[in-house]
Amino acid sequence: SALVRETTEEDEPDMFERLAAFESELPNMTATTQGLAACITEVNEIVTLAGEGIRDSGNQTFARRLLLLRQLAAQLTPPADRIRQLGEDFARQLHDVDQGIRVAIERAELEPGNREQFCSFFDSVRRMVASAEEGLGALDSMIEAILPLERMSRDMRAPLRDMRAGLTLFSEGRDVMRPWIALIDATGIDCP
């Protein structure tokens, strides 16, 4: 009741804690998305080479193809693990960034004298959301392409499931970012 409410309110991070977490996590979030891009490049290279091997196999037996899929699964496991971990990191980092951006937007309404500074911030937030829509939106087609492949071979299921889980966490980040634009617009601050 009253004691529980007081404890909960005291445990809530204050405005400066949220802004500090935002400030420290934003570069980490950028590094995480760059890490994802590197993993996707690595996965594409592995899959391209494996695809050539499977196509070059011509009329090979299913047992031979299964062996090639097992080898592919083993090669995909390390980057798939990293993609899952990066997705988890991204979701955690995005939580802190979201809290900080929301606090900063609230402050903009309380400090009309700093309009120019907030307009610059709003512009960078709008660019970040647009970039996320484009970059993270491309992951949706990758996620869709992975689903049927999981059924091809039992060996492929684990790395593909890890990859899909990590990619989904990144893709869902757009749902956290989209409301930022509405919050900025709701401030009524007129930016050039």
Contacts in CASP RR format, 6 or more apart in sequence:
PFRMAT RR
TARGET T0000
AUTHOR 0000-0000-0000
METHOD contacts of the structure
MODEL  1
SALVRETTEEDEPDMFERLAAFESELPNMTATTQGLAACITEVNEIVTLA
GEGIRDSGNQTFARRLLLLRQLAAQLTPPADRIRQLGEDFARQLHDVDQG
IRVAIERAELEPGNREQFCSFFDSVRRMVASAEEGLGALDSMIEAILPLE
RMSRDMRAPLRDMRAGLTLFSEGRDVMRPWIALIDATGIDCP
13 21 0 8 1.000
13 99 0 8 1.000
15 103 0 8 1.000
15 107 0 8 1.000
18 96 0 8 1.000
18 99 0 8 1.000
18 100 0 8 1.000
18 102 0 8 1.000
18 103 0 8 1.000
19 100 0 8 1.000
19 103 0 8 1.000
19 104 0 8 1.000
21 96 0 8 1.000
21 99 0 8 1.000
21 100 0 8 1.000
22 96 0 8 1.000
22 97 0 8 1.000
22 99 0 8 1.000
22 100 0 8 1.000
22 101 0 8 1.000
22 103 0 8 1.000
22 104 0 8 1.000
24 96 0 8 1.000
25 93 0 8 1.000
25 96 0 8 1.000
25 97 0 8 1.000
26 97 0 8 1.000
28 89 0 8 1.000
28 93 0 8 1.000
29 90 0 8 1.000
29 93 0 8 1.000
29 94 0 8 1.000
29 97 0 8 1.000
32 86 0 8 1.000
32 87 0 8 1.000
32 89 0 8 1.000
32 90 0 8 1.000
32 93 0 8 1.000
33 90 0 8 1.000
33 170 0 8 1.000
35 82 0 8 1.000
35 86 0 8 1.000
36 83 0 8 1.000
36 86 0 8 1.000
36 87 0 8 1.000
36 90 0 8 1.000
36 170 0 8 1.000
39 79 0 8 1.000
39 82 0 8 1.000
39 83 0 8 1.000
39 86 0 8 1.000
40 83 0 8 1.000
40 142 0 8 1.000
42 79 0 8 1.000
43 76 0 8 1.000
43 79 0 8 1.000
43 80 0 8 1.000
43 83 0 8 1.000
43 163 0 8 1.000
46 72 0 8 1.000
46 75 0 8 1.000
46 76 0 8 1.000
46 79 0 8 1.000
47 72 0 8 1.000
47 76 0 8 1.000
50 68 0 8 1.000
50 71 0 8 1.000
50 72 0 8 1.000
50 75 0 8 1.000
53 68 0 8 1.000
54 65 0 8 1.000
54 68 0 8 1.000
54 69 0 8 1.000
57 64 0 8 1.000
57 65 0 8 1.000
57 68 0 8 1.000
66 153 0 8 1.000
69 152 0 8 1.000
69 153 0 8 1.000
69 155 0 8 1.000
69 156 0 8 1.000
70 153 0 8 1.000
70 155 0 8 1.000
72 156 0 8 1.000
73 153 0 8 1.000
73 155 0 8 1.000
73 156 0 8 1.000
73 158 0 8 1.000
73 159 0 8 1.000
74 155 0 8 1.000
76 156 0 8 1.000
76 159 0 8 1.000
76 160 0 8 1.000
76 163 0 8 1.000
77 158 0 8 1.000
77 159 0 8 1.000
77 162 0 8 1.000
79 163 0 8 1.000
80 158 0 8 1.000
80 159 0 8 1.000
80 160 0 8 1.000
80 162 0 8 1.000
80 163 0 8 1.000
81 159 0 8 1.000
81 162 0 8 1.000
83 162 0 8 1.000
83 163 0 8 1.000
83 166 0 8 1.000
83 167 0 8 1.000
84 162 0 8 1.000
84 163 0 8 1.000
84 165 0 8 1.000
84 166 0 8 1.000
86 166 0 8 1.000
86 170 0 8 1.000
87 165 0 8 1.000
87 166 0 8 1.000
87 167 0 8 1.000
87 169 0 8 1.000
87 170 0 8 1.000
88 166 0 8 1.000
88 169 0 8 1.000
90 169 0 8 1.000
90 170 0 8 1.000
90 173 0 8 1.000
91 169 0 8 1.000
91 172 0 8 1.000
91 173 0 8 1.000
94 173 0 8 1.000
94 176 0 8 1.000
94 177 0 8 1.000
95 176 0 8 1.000
98 176 0 8 1.000
98 177 0 8 1.000
98 180 0 8 1.000
101 125 0 8 1.000
101 180 0 8 1.000
102 180 0 8 1.000
102 183 0 8 1.000
104 118 0 8 1.000
104 121 0 8 1.000
105 122 0 8 1.000
105 180 0 8 1.000
105 183 0 8 1.000
105 184 0 8 1.000
105 187 0 8 1.000
107 118 0 8 1.000
108 114 0 8 1.000
108 115 0 8 1.000
108 118 0 8 1.000
108 121 0 8 1.000
108 122 0 8 1.000
108 187 0 8 1.000
108 189 0 8 1.000
109 187 0 8 1.000
109 189 0 8 1.000
111 118 0 8 1.000
112 189 0 8 1.000
115 189 0 8 1.000
115 191 0 8 1.000
118 189 0 8 1.000
118 191 0 8 1.000
119 189 0 8 1.000
119 191 0 8 1.000
119 192 0 8 1.000
122 184 0 8 1.000
122 189 0 8 1.000
122 191 0 8 1.000
123 191 0 8 1.000
125 180 0 8 1.000
125 181 0 8 1.000
125 184 0 8 1.000
126 181 0 8 1.000
126 184 0 8 1.000
128 177 0 8 1.000
129 177 0 8 1.000
129 178 0 8 1.000
129 180 0 8 1.000
129 181 0 8 1.000
132 173 0 8 1.000
132 174 0 8 1.000
132 177 0 8 1.000
133 174 0 8 1.000
136 170 0 8 1.000
136 171 0 8 1.000
136 173 0 8 1.000
136 174 0 8 1.000
137 171 0 8 1.000
137 174 0 8 1.000
139 167 0 8 1.000
139 170 0 8 1.000
139 171 0 8 1.000
140 171 0 8 1.000
142 167 0 8 1.000
143 164 0 8 1.000
143 167 0 8 1.000
143 168 0 8 1.000
143 171 0 8 1.000
146 160 0 8 1.000
146 163 0 8 1.000
146 164 0 8 1.000
146 167 0 8 1.000
147 164 0 8 1.000
149 156 0 8 1.000
149 160 0 8 1.000
150 156 0 8 1.000
150 157 0 8 1.000
150 160 0 8 1.000
150 161 0 8 1.000
150 164 0 8 1.000
END
